[in-house]
Amino acid sequence: MNTLITAAASAEAYRLKNQLNKHNIILGDYLELPAFMLGSANMIRLPNPASLSYAHEMLTLCLDKNINTVYALREEELTNLVKAEQLFEEYGIEIVNTK
């Protein structure tokens, strides 16, 4: 199983990654990332939280990437995911509130 940390363009994401000290961590961001960063298997582009189908897009991504824990570091991401938390729980995916 994998852990997803959002806001990959931020220092906070890297601090959290180091604190968790796990091997199966994927970093992702919906903001523009340099191509060399996206070339890594552990770095992915995320859906934009402004999308009306954001929660469903994130659920699909989590299922496709075998992600069971999501640390949403940006407020708009966390707000949208918390609203759909029950849906994620049905698939065994935990949304972690770090705020």
N, C-alpha and C positions, 0 to 999 in steps of 0.2 A: 504494500500500500504506500501511497505517496502523500506528501503534505504540500499544499499550495500556499505560498505567501504572495499576496498582491503588492502593488506599488514597487515593482522591481527597480524602478528608476530612483528610488529613495534610499538614503542611508539607513533608515529605520528597518527596511526589509533585510538588509545585510546584517544588521545588529541582531535581529530576531533569528535569522538563520544560524548565526554563530551561537546564540543562546540555546537554541533547540538542540544543536549538535547531533543532528540526524543525517543519515546518508541519502534518504529518498526525499529530498526537498526540491520542489519546482518553484521557480520564481516567475511571476507573470505581471504584465502591465497592459493597460489599454492605451496608455500614452505612447507616443512614438519612441521606439528604442532603436539604437544603432544596429545595423545588419549583423555585425560581428557578434553582438549579444544574442540575437535570435538564432544564430547558427548553433548554439549550444543546445543539447538535448534537455537541459534543465532550465531553459528559459523559453517562455511562450507568450504569445500575444493573447490578451483577454478581451472579452466583449466589453463594449462601452456601457457603463452603468446608466447612461441616459436612454438606452434602448428600452422600449416597452417590454421586450421579451428577455431582458437581462437575466433574470433568475433561471429561466429555462435554458438559455444559452450556457450559463455557468454550470447548471446541472449536467447538461450533455457533455460539456468539457470535462467535468469531474469524472463522469462515468467512462468516457473515452480514455482518460489518462490514469485511471485507477487511483483517484484522489479520494481519501477518506477524511481529511481535515483541511479546512480553509481558514487561513488567517487573513481577514480583509482589513487592510491598513488604512484605506481611504474611507472617509465618512460616507460618501454616496454609495460605495460598494457595500459597506457594512449595513447601511440602512435597508437597501434592497434585499440583501441576503437574509437579514433577520426577519423580514416580512414573509419570506418563503422558507423559514427554518424547518417547519414541520415537513415540508416536501423533501428537503434534503435529508432529514432524519429518517424518513421512510426508506431511503436508499443507503443508510448507514454513514452519512456524511455529516461531520460536525462542523458547525460554523463557530469559530472562536472569536469572541469580542475582546480585543486587547485594549480597549479604551477604558 
